[in-house]
């Protein structure tokens, strides 16, 4: 009985000490605060059309792919006094995160799948991941901090979504990994992510309110929307989960989902050929004020006879407006090949596959080498392929749809 009393007393003492911690004061990002994409050593690259709000930079590496139609509301820094200090501050922030005492060491490496977690420091000894929906509940405390640290790489599954509830703020959410961080296509992420000794990337059509930082490794984005996290409890006009497009014969169907809306009057969808001059496609009424998911769609029945860019404009009850994600769409038509994009191509082995049609049309995907030997097979649509370790050269991807087979070449570089 005495042993049980001692254990109970120790547990209470630990809980009391944790409740007195001022989580909102850690970690201190210092000069890294204003960077949305930064690496201490490595290249910073963008493929596709991205929308960046915040600074990007590297202390040692090239910066490529951020020209028009990608938009950047911030500075681009490379190899100067500012990046030297930022590199040191990113490393210090990572060290501070990993030295923070955990409040939970029993959670499985996999988060999400409809789960809700509360403020604390979640420590995973190995690699970890997020799949599906993960809700961070601050329980009414706007200073509540969520820290997730992994002893290995960290990944998100396609369409993984982080939800913030009851005062949780993206500026108080941190993800740290001893290794690479890779966010799959259509991920909706919140918080600051720091990869130590590994690359960091966000796949096509991803959305991040936070930062992508690395101590050593490339920082890559693929047609994403990235913005600095807000540290205010003032409600945003809308919280956008996704903005996508798909082909329906020659038409293009634009779809978007909001998680919450505040005095939202209406949406406007705009189209552009080159990403500079825009014209209105149509208007859709908003839901006013809503705290549940709302789904919208608009069909463009007169799309351009070539690839197009689309963007979403939101207008509130007072006439104020803001622009959201920019997406690119290939010409729609009878041939499904127009709806398929493999990226990046060439690659050192890791490829993404975008299909702007109905993914249920895809019955199988097979990859063959130059000797006609099958090296990969899937019975449904897959958005990612990893051929790392395969002999550099040309490979052939066969995609079987309802009425045709599409074949495309992919190249594995050295």
Secondary structure, 3 states (H helix, E strand, C coil): CHHHHHHHHHHHHHHHHHHCCCHHHCCCCHHHHHEEEEECCCCEEEECCCEEECEEEECCCCEECCCCCCEEECCEEECCHHHHHHHHHHHHHHHHHHHCCCCECCCCCEEECCEEEECEEEEECCCEEEECEEEEECCCCCCCCEEEEECCCEEECCCCEEEEECCCCHHHEEEEECCCEEECCCCEEEEEEEECCCCEEECCCCEEEEEEEECCCCEEEECCEEECCCCCCCCCCEEEEEEEEEEECCEEEEEEEEEEEEEEEEEEEEEECCCCCCEEEEEEEEEEEECCCEEEEEEECCCCCCCEEEEEEEEECCCCEEEEEEEEECCCCCCHHHHEEEECCCECCEEEEEECCCHHHCCEEEEECCCCCEEEEECCCCCEEECCCCCCEEEEEEEECCCCEEEEEEEECC
